[in-house]
Amino acid sequence: MTVKPSDITYYDKTDPNWFNKWQIAQAEEKFKEKSAKDIQINGDHYKDMAIQPSEFIVKNNLNWYEGNAVKYICRHKAKGGKVDLEKAIHYLQLAIEEYYG
């Protein structure tokens, strides 16, 4: 049996950085197993959506302002509530100023 870097027994516990190295190896292995599109860092507020906001934004060629508005609209019920809707409005106001004066 081969011991992988993500296995805690792989490390010399006398190395003061062994724990950090082990955590990095675990994260690297986790990311190798999945597509970046299947991973969400810090939270799960997009996991149950029929389409990920990032996928919608890219496939529809939305710009920064539009994309952020979509992101905040999509997640407001699961994460930021009213503040997320206010952020979406702010990004839409920025888009209006940018494109329509």
C-alpha positions in Angstrom: 0.0 0.0 0.0 1.4 3.4 -1.0 1.0 6.2 1.5 -0.1 9.5 -0.2 0.8 13.0 1.0 -2.9 13.4 2.1 -2.4 10.6 4.6 -1.4 11.8 8.0 1.1 9.0 8.5 3.1 10.3 5.5 4.6 13.1 7.6 7.5 13.3 10.1 5.8 14.8 13.2 9.2 16.3 14.3 8.9 18.7 11.3 7.3 21.9 12.8 5.4 22.4 9.5 4.0 18.9 9.1 0.4 19.8 9.9 0.3 22.7 7.4 1.9 20.4 4.7 -0.7 17.7 5.5 -3.6 20.2 5.2 -2.3 21.5 1.9 -2.0 18.0 0.6 -5.5 17.2 1.6 -6.9 20.3 -0.2 -4.9 19.5 -3.3 -6.2 15.9 -3.4 -9.8 17.1 -2.9 -9.4 19.6 -5.8 -7.9 16.8 -8.1 -11.0 14.7 -7.5 -13.5 17.3 -8.7 -13.9 20.0 -11.3 -13.5 23.5 -10.1 -17.1 24.0 -11.1 -18.2 21.4 -8.6 -16.4 23.0 -5.6 -17.6 26.0 -3.6 -15.2 27.6 -1.2 -16.7 29.0 2.1 -20.4 28.1 2.2 -23.0 26.2 0.3 -25.4 29.0 -0.7 -25.1 28.1 -4.4 -25.2 24.3 -4.1 -29.0 23.8 -4.5 -29.4 26.1 -7.4 -30.5 24.6 -10.8 -27.6 26.5 -12.5 -24.6 28.0 -10.8 -24.5 31.8 -11.1 -21.0 31.6 -12.4 -22.0 29.3 -15.2 -25.0 31.5 -16.1 -22.7 34.6 -16.1 -20.1 33.0 -18.3 -22.5 31.4 -20.8 -24.4 34.7 -21.2 -21.2 36.8 -21.5 -22.2 39.1 -18.8 -19.8 41.9 -17.7 -18.6 42.6 -14.1 -21.6 44.7 -13.0 -24.2 42.4 -14.5 -22.5 39.3 -13.2 -22.3 40.6 -9.7 -25.9 41.7 -9.8 -26.9 38.1 -10.8 -24.8 36.6 -8.1 -26.3 38.7 -5.3 -29.8 38.2 -6.6 -29.3 34.4 -6.7 -27.9 34.1 -3.2 -29.9 36.6 -1.2 -32.3 34.1 0.3 -29.6 31.7 1.3 -26.9 34.0 2.5 -27.0 37.8 2.7 -30.7 38.7 2.7 -31.6 42.3 2.2 -27.9 43.4 2.0 -27.4 41.1 -1.0 -30.3 42.7 -2.8 -28.9 46.1 -2.0 -25.5 45.0 -3.4 -27.3 43.8 -6.6 -29.0 47.2 -6.9 -25.7 48.9 -6.4 -24.1 46.9 -9.2 -27.1 47.7 -11.5 -26.7 51.4 -10.7 -23.0 51.1 -11.6 -24.0 49.5 -14.9 -26.5 52.2 -15.7 -23.9 54.9 -15.0 -21.3 53.1 -17.1 -23.4 52.4 -20.1 -26.2 55.0 -20.1 -24.6 58.0 -18.4 
